[in-house]
Amino acid sequence: MTKGVHVLLPAVFIAMFSGTVLAEDFEFHPALSDNFILNLGAFRSDNSFNISAAGIDIDSDDEINFPDSVGVDESSTFLNSELRWKFGAQRKWSLWGQYFSNNATGDATLTEDITWQGIIFREGTFVGAGVKLEVTRVFVGRSFVKNQQHDFGIGVGLHNLDFSAFIEGEVLINEESSEFRRSDASKSQPLPNVGAWYYYSPARKWLLQGRVDWISASIGDYDGTLWNTSIGVNYQAFRHVGFSLSYQYFDLNLVVDKSDWNGEMHLRYSGPILGMTINW
């Protein structure tokens, strides 16, 4: 009896798996017809961080290139996740969610004095530094061209940005004394945006896709521009599982005029994303 069970269970599993794999009930890529699409990818990003935190006044001469000046990572790999839900009578409405987070750190010996948050870090000092950004994107849109092969739509959304940066090391107190100190800057800010997407399936297992989100506006104490774009290709290996290769470009320019942090940041993340998609 036990031997029979041991033989039967793997056989049932293989049969179920084979049925799922071989059941190709779609003429074009099923991401165009299914209700849900989940994408989990590894984002290999080239990082660029130019940030100023002047404390009182913004001075472009005080902007710090974090990779060059204080050794923060110029590239990193992190998770990029995205979920799309299509709903409505003809499933022409879509709700999207995206999340990624990058924590880049480093250290360096300063080749010149730098000023951060009104503090002077001395030439020759061994400093540590870091930049972290969490991006949560929520987007709702409507398809205006939607059939078996095409899906084009536009909508509006919100990027919520959680940003923090720090520098720590020896700081100049006066001409004769110094001490070790850490100085931080952090903000959380939602930014609305408009966007558009286009999906095209040239064959049953292939999907070409592109998306762009953009904003340029002054909101309260913030003034900035944001671009979040991606373009890629997906191959449907099984009925509910596919694999994707895409390129994402995220660029943020933001001026902050608040009492606790007066500064600028220009952050750029760009690079390929290798991912797995699950659709149903």
PyMOL commands that set and color helices and strands:
alter all, ss='L'
color gray80, all
select helices_A, chain A and resi 2-22+30-32+60-62+66-70
alter helices_A, ss='H'
color red, helices_A
select strands_A, chain A and resi 36-53+64-65+75-87+93-109+114-116+119-121+126-146+150-172+178-203+206-219+222-235+241-257+262-279
alter strands_A, ss='S'
color yellow, strands_A
deselect
rebuild
show_as cartoon
